[in-house]
Amino acid sequence: MPVITAPQAFNEEDLYVDLAPMLGHRLFLKCEGFNFAGSIKLKAATEMVESAERSGTLTRDSILVESSSGNLGVALSMIAASKGYRFVCVTDSRCNLTTRLMMEALGSRVHVVSDEHAAGGLLGARLAHVRALCAADARYVWLSQYTNADNWRAHYFRTAPAIARWFPRLDVLFVGVGTTGTLMGCARWFRSWHRPVRIVAVDSVGSAIFGDPPGRRMIPGLGMSTRPPLLDEAYVDEAVRVDEVDTVRTCRNLARRGFLFGGSTGTVVSGAAGWLARHGTPGLTAVAIAPDLGERYLDTVYQTNWVQALYGEDALDPGRQADGDAYPTTSPPTGITRVARVTPGGR
């Protein structure tokens, strides 16, 4: 029986869901939402805070500040409350209301930007506000999840080895991308493993991570409007993109089977299911990482009016395909398989 005194001391590392009955292909979903922060971001938050403490950057007089679309903000709020730090989360209007209320309940201050930055959109506006706070008061300490190597180190030391313990014959790993901390930590670790593992990055349509122009994205968690500084494409074998309407359908299909997952997880599962439908072979061992659970999406992904208003009535049809799908084409010199959008019937 585990007994803890700090909330960040607990994280269920070894829970998987076998999605074969739902997908028709064997896929093991690593559930990262079973901790007091409710998401995989607890690992990165813990690693970044403890590293800043060890280096002396973070002191008792410091005020933590970070830009987050939600999950990292909750994790840092929890850690700050546990350790006695003040924390300011800079987010934007896409952040779920439930997530904002959770951060405030934990004692954090939440600043919401609503006007896009001329060059960097909402993310650019968030980062501009963080920089302004740091310039105005030296007590602010910005962990910078977008550039902080401790972000990916958390998954190099914890997430990847945990997967390897249970799946010594792993063939392919599906990882959702945002800051790319999870992706880069796992990809680096498996690069030196005893067998080759295909690393497939799962991104959202409208994200600019792999060179596409930024577009509308309403579901927080995955995707970015710029290229993440942590990304090293040499470690990634393929990238697939998932339309948000497919994210919604996948989340709601999982919920109909009793599994309430978040939007990030819906994107990863949708991308993995599509890849396995095209490339899966008997005996293939595939794992996908589920970053979060679904309670924070009850007023968005699981709210019928919200879905209808943004994606139309067809988004509520669990058996309907999206207007386009993501298909890998030829590999560029970077080693990433680029993805082309095709219309139905183009398979």
C-alpha positions as CSV (number, residue, x, y, z in Angstrom):
1,M,0.0,0.0,0.0
2,P,1.7,3.3,-1.1
3,V,1.6,6.1,1.5
4,I,2.7,9.5,0.3
5,T,3.1,13.0,1.8
6,A,3.4,15.0,-1.5
7,P,0.9,14.6,-4.4
8,Q,3.6,14.4,-7.0
9,A,5.0,11.3,-5.3
10,F,2.2,9.1,-6.8
11,N,1.9,8.2,-10.5
12,E,0.4,5.0,-11.8
13,E,3.0,4.0,-14.4
14,D,2.0,0.5,-15.5
15,L,-1.7,0.6,-16.6
16,Y,-2.5,-0.3,-20.2
17,V,-5.8,-0.7,-22.1
18,D,-6.0,-3.3,-24.8
19,L,-7.9,-1.6,-27.6
20,A,-8.0,-4.6,-30.0
21,P,-11.7,-5.3,-29.3
22,M,-12.5,-1.8,-30.4
23,L,-10.1,-1.2,-33.3
24,G,-9.7,-4.7,-34.7
25,H,-5.9,-4.2,-34.4
26,R,-3.8,-4.9,-31.3
27,L,-2.9,-1.7,-29.7
28,F,-1.9,-1.2,-26.1
29,L,-2.8,2.2,-24.7
30,K,-0.5,3.4,-21.9
31,C,-2.7,5.4,-19.5
32,E,-0.8,8.4,-18.0
33,G,-3.7,10.2,-16.4
34,F,-3.8,8.3,-13.1
35,N,-2.0,10.8,-10.8
36,F,-3.2,13.8,-8.8
37,A,-2.5,16.1,-11.8
38,G,-4.5,13.9,-14.1
39,S,-2.0,13.8,-17.0
40,I,1.5,12.9,-18.2
41,K,2.5,16.5,-17.7
42,L,3.2,15.7,-14.0
43,K,6.5,14.0,-15.1
44,A,7.8,17.0,-17.0
45,A,6.6,19.5,-14.3
46,T,8.3,17.5,-11.5
47,E,11.6,17.2,-13.5
48,M,11.7,20.9,-14.4
49,V,10.9,22.1,-10.9
50,E,13.3,19.8,-9.1
51,S,16.1,20.7,-11.6
52,A,15.5,24.4,-11.1
53,E,15.7,23.8,-7.3
54,R,18.9,21.9,-7.6
55,S,20.5,24.6,-9.7
56,G,19.4,27.4,-7.4
57,T,17.3,29.1,-10.0
58,L,14.1,28.4,-8.0
59,T,14.2,29.7,-4.4
60,R,11.6,30.3,-1.7
61,D,11.1,33.9,-2.9
62,S,10.5,32.9,-6.6
63,I,7.2,33.1,-8.4
64,L,6.8,30.3,-11.0
65,V,5.4,31.3,-14.3
66,E,4.6,29.1,-17.3
67,S,2.6,29.2,-20.6
68,S,0.3,26.2,-20.8
69,S,-2.9,25.2,-22.6
70,G,-3.9,23.3,-19.5
71,N,-2.4,20.1,-18.3
72,L,1.1,21.4,-17.5
73,G,-0.6,24.3,-15.7
74,V,-2.5,21.9,-13.5
75,A,0.6,19.8,-12.8
76,L,2.6,22.9,-11.8
77,S,-0.3,24.3,-9.8
78,M,-0.3,21.1,-7.8
79,I,3.4,21.0,-7.2
80,A,3.5,24.7,-6.3
81,A,0.8,24.1,-3.8
82,S,2.7,21.2,-2.3
83,K,6.0,23.0,-2.1
84,G,4.7,26.4,-1.1
85,Y,5.5,28.3,-4.3
86,R,3.4,30.9,-6.0
87,F,2.5,30.1,-9.6
88,V,1.1,32.1,-12.5
89,C,-0.3,30.2,-15.5
90,V,-0.6,32.1,-18.7
91,T,-3.1,30.4,-21.0
92,D,-5.5,31.3,-23.7
93,S,-9.2,31.2,-24.5
94,R,-9.0,27.6,-25.7
95,C,-8.2,26.4,-22.2
96,N,-11.1,24.4,-20.8
97,L,-13.0,26.2,-18.0
98,T,-12.7,23.1,-15.8
99,T,-8.9,23.3,-16.1
100,R,-8.8,26.9,-15.2
101,L,-11.0,26.3,-12.2
102,M,-8.7,23.5,-11.1
103,M,-5.6,25.7,-11.2
104,E,-7.4,28.4,-9.2
105,A,-8.6,25.8,-6.7
106,L,-5.0,24.8,-6.1
107,G,-4.1,28.4,-5.4
108,S,-2.6,29.5,-8.7
109,R,-3.3,32.7,-10.6
110,V,-4.5,32.2,-14.2
111,H,-4.1,34.8,-16.8
112,V,-6.0,34.3,-20.0
113,V,-4.9,35.9,-23.3
114,S,-7.6,36.4,-25.9
115,D,-5.9,38.5,-28.6
116,E,-3.5,36.8,-31.0
117,H,0.0,37.9,-31.4
118,A,0.7,39.4,-34.8
119,A,3.4,36.8,-35.6
120,G,2.8,33.9,-33.2
121,G,-1.0,33.6,-32.7
122,L,-2.3,32.8,-29.3
123,L,0.9,31.0,-28.3
124,G,2.9,34.1,-29.3
125,A,0.6,36.2,-27.1
126,R,1.1,33.9,-24.2
127,L,4.8,33.9,-24.5
128,A,4.9,37.7,-24.8
129,H,3.0,38.0,-21.6
130,V,5.4,35.6,-19.8
131,R,8.4,37.6,-21.0
132,A,6.8,40.9,-19.9
133,L,6.3,39.4,-16.4
134,C,9.9,38.2,-16.1
135,A,11.2,41.6,-17.4
136,A,9.1,43.5,-14.8
137,D,10.0,41.4,-11.7
138,A,13.2,39.4,-11.2
139,R,11.3,37.0,-8.8
140,Y,9.5,35.3,-11.7
141,V,11.1,32.0,-12.8
142,W,10.0,30.8,-16.2
143,L,10.6,27.0,-16.6
144,S,9.9,27.3,-20.4
145,Q,8.5,23.8,-21.3
146,Y,9.2,24.6,-24.9
147,T,13.0,24.9,-24.6
148,N,13.7,23.1,-21.3
149,A,15.6,19.8,-21.9
150,D,14.3,18.5,-18.5
151,N,10.9,18.2,-20.4
152,W,12.2,15.4,-22.5
153,R,14.5,14.0,-19.9
154,A,11.5,13.2,-17.7
155,H,10.3,10.7,-20.4
156,Y,13.8,9.4,-21.2
157,F,14.3,8.4,-17.6
158,R,10.7,7.3,-16.8
159,T,8.2,6.8,-19.6
160,A,10.3,4.9,-22.2
161,P,11.9,2.5,-19.7
162,A,8.4,1.8,-18.2
163,I,7.1,0.8,-21.6
164,A,10.2,-1.4,-22.3
165,R,9.7,-3.3,-19.1
166,W,6.3,-4.6,-20.2
167,F,6.9,-4.8,-24.0
168,P,10.4,-6.2,-24.7
169,R,9.3,-6.9,-28.2
170,L,7.9,-3.5,-29.0
171,D,7.7,-2.7,-32.7
172,V,6.0,0.7,-33.0
173,L,5.3,3.5,-30.5
174,F,2.7,6.2,-31.1
175,V,3.3,9.5,-29.3
176,G,1.2,12.7,-29.5
177,V,3.2,15.9,-30.1
178,G,3.0,19.4,-28.6
179,T,6.2,20.7,-27.1
180,T,7.6,17.2,-28.2
181,G,9.0,16.5,-24.8
182,T,7.4,13.1,-24.5
183,L,8.2,12.3,-28.1
184,M,11.9,13.2,-27.9
185,G,12.5,11.5,-24.5
186,C,11.0,8.2,-25.7
187,A,12.5,8.4,-29.2
188,R,16.0,9.0,-27.8
189,W,15.7,6.2,-25.3
190,F,14.5,3.6,-27.8
191,R,17.1,4.7,-30.4
192,S,19.7,2.8,-28.3
193,W,17.5,-0.1,-27.3
194,H,18.2,-3.8,-28.2
195,R,15.8,-3.7,-31.2
196,P,14.5,-1.1,-33.6
197,V,11.3,0.6,-32.6
198,R,9.3,2.7,-35.2
199,I,8.5,6.0,-33.7
200,V,5.3,7.6,-35.1
201,A,4.5,11.1,-34.1
202,V,0.8,12.0,-34.0
203,D,-0.1,15.6,-34.6
204,S,-3.3,17.7,-35.1
205,V,-4.4,19.1,-38.4
206,G,-3.7,22.9,-38.1
207,S,-0.5,22.4,-36.3
208,A,2.8,23.7,-37.7
209,I,5.1,21.3,-35.9
210,F,6.2,19.4,-39.0
211,G,6.2,22.3,-41.4
212,D,2.5,22.9,-42.3
213,P,1.0,26.4,-42.0
214,P,-0.8,26.9,-38.7
215,G,-4.6,26.6,-38.8
216,R,-7.6,26.5,-36.5
217,R,-7.2,24.2,-33.6
218,M,-9.9,24.2,-30.9
219,I,-8.9,21.2,-28.7
220,P,-6.0,22.0,-26.4
221,G,-3.1,19.7,-25.7
222,L,-1.5,18.6,-28.9
223,G,-0.1,20.7,-31.8
224,M,1.7,24.0,-31.9
225,S,1.6,27.1,-34.1
226,T,5.3,27.0,-34.5
227,R,8.1,24.4,-34.7
228,P,9.0,23.3,-31.2
229,P,12.6,24.0,-30.3
230,L,13.0,20.6,-28.6
231,L,12.1,18.7,-31.8
232,D,14.9,16.7,-33.5
233,E,13.3,15.1,-36.6
234,A,16.2,12.7,-36.9
235,Y,14.7,10.6,-34.1
236,V,11.2,10.4,-35.7
237,D,10.3,7.8,-38.4
238,E,6.8,9.1,-39.4
239,A,4.3,11.8,-38.6
240,V,0.6,11.5,-39.1
241,R,-1.9,14.2,-38.7
242,V,-5.4,13.9,-37.3
243,D,-8.4,16.1,-38.0
244,E,-10.1,17.4,-34.8
245,V,-13.4,15.9,-36.0
246,D,-11.7,12.5,-35.8
247,T,-10.4,13.3,-32.4
248,V,-14.0,14.0,-31.2
249,R,-15.3,10.8,-32.7
250,T,-12.6,8.7,-31.2
251,C,-13.1,10.2,-27.7
252,R,-16.8,9.6,-27.9
253,N,-16.4,6.1,-29.2
254,L,-14.0,5.3,-26.3
255,A,-16.5,6.8,-23.9
256,R,-19.3,4.5,-25.3
257,R,-17.1,1.6,-24.1
258,G,-16.6,3.1,-20.7
259,F,-13.2,4.8,-21.2
260,L,-13.4,8.6,-20.7
261,F,-10.2,10.0,-22.2
262,G,-9.1,13.5,-23.1
263,G,-8.7,15.2,-26.4
264,S,-5.0,14.5,-26.6
265,T,-5.7,10.8,-26.1
266,G,-8.4,10.8,-28.8
267,T,-6.0,12.3,-31.3
268,V,-3.3,9.7,-30.5
269,V,-5.7,6.7,-30.7
270,S,-7.2,8.0,-34.0
271,G,-3.8,8.4,-35.5
272,A,-2.6,5.0,-34.3
273,A,-5.8,3.3,-35.5
274,G,-5.4,4.8,-39.0
275,W,-1.7,3.8,-39.2
276,L,-2.5,0.2,-38.1
277,A,-5.3,-0.1,-40.6
278,R,-2.8,0.8,-43.3
279,H,0.4,-0.9,-42.0
280,G,-0.5,-3.3,-39.2
281,T,0.6,-6.9,-39.6
282,P,-0.3,-10.0,-37.5
283,G,1.9,-10.2,-34.4
284,L,2.9,-6.5,-34.5
285,T,3.3,-5.1,-31.0
286,A,2.1,-1.5,-30.8
287,V,1.8,0.9,-27.9
288,A,0.3,4.4,-27.9
289,I,0.7,6.9,-25.0
290,A,-2.6,8.3,-23.6
291,P,-1.6,11.7,-22.1
292,D,-4.8,12.5,-20.1
293,L,-8.3,11.6,-18.9
294,G,-11.6,13.1,-20.1
295,E,-13.1,14.9,-17.1
296,R,-11.7,18.3,-18.3
297,Y,-13.3,17.9,-21.7
298,L,-16.9,17.5,-20.5
299,D,-17.8,21.0,-21.6
300,T,-16.1,20.6,-25.0
301,V,-15.4,17.3,-26.7
302,Y,-18.2,15.6,-24.8
303,Q,-20.7,18.5,-25.0
304,T,-23.0,18.0,-27.9
305,N,-23.7,21.7,-28.6
306,W,-20.0,22.6,-28.6
307,V,-19.2,19.8,-31.0
308,Q,-22.1,20.7,-33.4
309,A,-21.2,24.3,-33.4
310,L,-17.6,23.7,-34.4
311,Y,-17.7,20.6,-36.5
312,G,-21.2,20.0,-37.6
313,E,-23.8,17.3,-37.0
314,D,-21.7,14.7,-38.8
315,A,-19.1,14.8,-36.0
316,L,-21.6,13.1,-33.8
317,D,-21.8,10.1,-36.1
318,P,-19.5,7.5,-34.7
319,G,-19.2,5.5,-37.9
320,R,-18.6,8.4,-40.3
321,Q,-15.2,9.2,-41.7
322,A,-13.8,12.7,-41.8
323,D,-13.7,14.7,-45.1
324,G,-10.0,13.9,-45.4
325,D,-7.6,11.5,-43.9
326,A,-3.9,11.6,-43.1
327,Y,-1.7,9.3,-45.3
328,P,2.1,9.0,-45.2
329,T,3.8,9.6,-48.5
330,T,7.5,9.5,-49.4
331,S,10.2,10.2,-46.8
332,P,12.1,13.5,-47.0
333,P,15.8,13.6,-46.1
334,T,15.0,14.3,-42.4
335,G,13.7,10.8,-42.0
336,I,10.1,11.9,-41.3
337,T,7.4,10.6,-43.5
338,R,5.4,13.6,-44.6
339,V,1.6,13.4,-44.7
340,A,-0.7,14.3,-47.5
341,R,-4.4,15.1,-47.2
342,V,-6.6,13.0,-49.4
343,T,-10.3,13.0,-50.1
344,P,-12.6,10.0,-49.5
345,G,-12.1,7.4,-52.1
346,G,-8.5,8.2,-52.6
347,R,-7.1,5.3,-50.7
